[in-house]
Structures are given as C-alpha cells and as structure tokens.
Amino acid sequence: MALLVGSTAPDFTLPGWYQSSASDFRLSAQRGRPVVMAFYPGDERLVCTRQLCQYSDNIADLHLFDAVVWGISPQDVESHRDFAQGRSLTMPLLSDAHRDVARSYGVLGPLGLRRSVFVIDAEGRIAWRRVVALNVTFPSIAEIKIALAGIKTAA
C-alpha cells in the first residue's frame, strides 16, 4: 500500500554506514528537520551509482534546507561501506536487509525495491514522494529542492 502525501511517515530504525563508522539511524530522531529518503535497488548498480553520486555531489544544496539525506537499500552495512568509500559518498547509507521499511513505505514491488524518494517534513509527515515507474530514472536534485522549498514555505 502506497503512502500518500500528508500521511505520517512510518518510524523505523536501521543500521547504516556514514563516513567511517557503522551506527543505527532512527527516523523519529530527526524530528524538527526534513529528511530526504532515497530508496534504491542496490549498491554499485549503474543507475543507483549515478543517483547516489548526484545526490552526494549536490548534498550542500539540500543542506541549505537543513535536510538530512539518507540512501536506503537491501544490501548489508559492509556493502554500503564499500560502496560509500569507493564512490566518496557523503551521506548515510542504511541497510533494509529484510525490506520491512521498503514494504511499509509501499515501494517493494514484485521485482524488488522500486526506486523512490520521500521527503519527510519536520513534523514527521510525508511532504513529497516520487516513485519511478521504471528503475532507469530517478528524481533530480532540482525536484527535491523544490519539494524542500515547499516545506520551508509552508512552515
């Protein structure tokens, strides 16, 4: 079941990798600031690599909105570590190994995880969502910035 804009974002805690260490990441711990969650099918896949590198290379633009940016996929933390270090990614990569979070956000399809981006507002509601029809495209930084600007304007 897909979550709609305005719905309360399901809370979760996932293990992940950021900079030089593994730790747990809890969505509700980010209340008070927006969170950009990018669900992607897998580390080191061509489109996933393009997407995460683009987001990482432009993360300062998203930080202007005080946004936290997370990548979420089914690979384990060690895979995320290798991917993040090999590509110099500057955002946490979270491991949804059992796909429970993807399922709760309605982005688990019959062929696996669907590439999706959710923007969660400071109160924990879904402010914007984009689930792509085919896993060969992804929401651009410009689209995400417009979504974040809408939150800032509404606040």
HUWO-V963184 format. One line per field, one symbol per residue. phi: phi as a letter, one per 20 degrees, with the letter a starting at -180 (. if undefined). psi: psi as a letter, one per 30 degrees, with the letter a starting at -180 (. if undefined). burial: b if it has 24 or more other ideal C-beta (glycine too) atoms within 12 Angstrom, else e. A space follows every 10 residues. Layout:
phi=???
psi=???
burial=???
This chain:
phi=.feegnfffg faccfbcblc beaecdgffe gobfcdddec fafmegfffg fffffffdff ffffemeecc dcbfffffff gfffffdlfd bfddedgemf fgffemdddf dofefbcddd ffendfeabb dffdfdcbfe ggffffffff fffff
psi=kkklkflkkk llkkllkkcg lklkkkeffg kfllkjjjkk elkgkeeeee eeeeeefgfe eeffggkkkk kklflleeee eeeeefghkh lkkkjiefge eeefgggjaf gakkklkkkk lffgljfkkj jkekgfllkl eeeeeeeeee eeef.
burial=eebeeeeebb ebebbbbbee eeeebebeeb eebbbbbbbb bbbbbeebbe bbbbbbebbe ebeebebbbb bbbbbebebb bebbeebebb bbbbbbeebe bbebbbbbee eebbbbbbbb bbebbbbbbb bbeebeebbe bebbbebbee beeee
